[in-house]
Amino acid sequence: MKVMRKYVLILALAVPLSAAAQYTIIDLGTLGGDWSGTGGINASGHVVGYSHIPPSISRAFLWRNGGMFDLGVLPGYDRGDASAVNDSVWVVGVSIRGYEPEERRATLWRGGTITDLGTLGGSYSTASGVNNSGQVVGSAEPNAGGGHAYLWENGFMTDLGTLPGELFSGAADINEQAQVVGYSYRTDFRAVLWENGAITDLGTLGGEDSSAYAINDSAQAVGSSELSPGGSEHAFLWESGVMTDLGTLLGNESSAFDINAAGDVVGWSGRRAFLWRNGAMTDLNDLLPTGSGWELRYANGINDAGQIVGQGIINGRYHAYRMTPVPEPGTFAALSVALLVLLRRRRR
C-alpha cells in the first residue's frame, strides 16, 4: 500500500495546477527600493537589470539562485544599469555619474571584477550586448563627437561605423557568429546589420524610421519600424532580407526586444507584454495562473528554454519578473501513462 500511495501522489503532482496557466512567475524583488526592471537572461536563467536603492539611486543587479545582488559601479560612479548577460555570467551595462549631463561608461562585470571598457576617443560609452565568446557591443563617442557602434574584444574597441553619409550609430546585440544589429542615424533611424566588416540597411515596414534590438544565431533580427512616415511603429521580424510586421495587441504601437533560437519573440504592445510565436501574438498576462496579481507591461528577454523576463506591476509597484514555461499537456499525459503502467505492475 505504501508503494501505491507513493505513485498515486506522484501522479497527482504531475497534473497541472491550472489548465489555462502556461507559465509560472517569480517576483525578482528589488535591492531595497520601490522598483526594478530587467535587461536580459542567460541559458541558466540568471537575470540582470536595474533596481532602485533609496533614496534615489538605480544600481545594476544580477539575480541568480533566488537572490538579487548589487553589481557595484566603476570607481567614482554612483549609479548603474545591466543590459545583458552571457552563459559564463559576464554582465555588461553602464556606470553613471552626474546629472544634466550624465557621464556614462560601458562596464563589464566578470568574476567579481568591474572593468571600464573605454570609449572610441570621446567621453561616453554604453554596453548593450555580449555573446559567449566575450565580444561586447554598444555605443561610444569617437573624437569627432556623437555615438558610433562598436565591438569590444580582448581589451580593444573597434568602431563599426555607420551607413554611408550618416553620422551616428549604436549596436544593440551580438550573436555567436559575431553578427551585430542596431541602428544608423542622420535624420532618420535605420535598422542595420554589421557582418564581416560590412553594414546592411534592414529597411522599414513602409516608414522612415526603424531600429533593431536583438539577433539570434539564425540571423533573425527583431525591433520596431514605422509603417508610414511619422506614423505608428510596429514590432518586426527580419530574416533573409524580408521584414515582417508582427502586429499589435492593444492600440497601434508595438516593439520587439528579443528573440530566441526557436524564433520566439517578446516585446511590448499597448502597455502589455507579448510573446509572438508561430505567427501569433499573445498577451503574456493570459498565460499566467489565475489570480497571480501581476500586470505584465514589458518583456525584454527570452532564452532558449523559453524563460521570459521583463517588468510588470505587482502590489502597485513596478518589479522585475521571470516567467518559466509549464510543461506542455503532452508532457503531463506521457508522465501520467508511464506512472499508471508502473502502478499496475506494482499491483501484480
Number of C-alpha atoms within 10 A of each C-alpha: 7 7 11 14 11 11 16 16 11 14 18 11 12 16 14 15 12 11 9 12 16 20 20 15 17 12 17 21 20 23 21 12 15 17 20 28 28 30 27 30 29 22 17 15 23 19 31 31 29 27 29 19 18 11 9 9 13 21 24 31 28 23 20 14 7 10 12 20 15 16 22 19 24 22 10 9 16 15 22 27 29 31 25 28 29 22 17 15 20 19 31 33 30 28 28 23 17 11 7 6 7 10 15 21 27 28 27 25 23 15 10 9 10 17 17 17 23 20 25 23 13 15 16 22 28 30 33 27 30 29 20 16 14 17 19 32 32 29 28 34 22 18 12 9 15 15 26 26 31 28 22 19 14 9 10 12 19 15 18 22 20 23 19 9 8 14 16 22 27 29 32 27 28 29 20 17 14 19 18 33 33 30 27 30 21 14 11 12 20 24 28 26 22 21 14 9 8 11 18 15 16 23 19 25 21 13 17 18 24 29 29 33 26 28 30 21 17 16 20 19 31 32 27 28 31 21 18 14 11 10 15 15 25 24 30 28 21 20 15 10 11 13 19 15 17 21 19 23 18 13 10 13 20 28 29 32 26 27 29 21 17 15 20 17 31 30 30 27 25 16 17 21 28 29 22 21 14 9 9 11 19 17 20 24 21 14 17 23 18 12 6 11 13 22 19 25 21 28 33 26 27 29 20 17 15 21 21 27 31 28 26 25 18 16 9 11 13 20 23 29 25 23 22 17 16 18 12 10 13 9 11 17 13 10 15 19 12 12 17 14 10 13 18 10 9 12 9 5
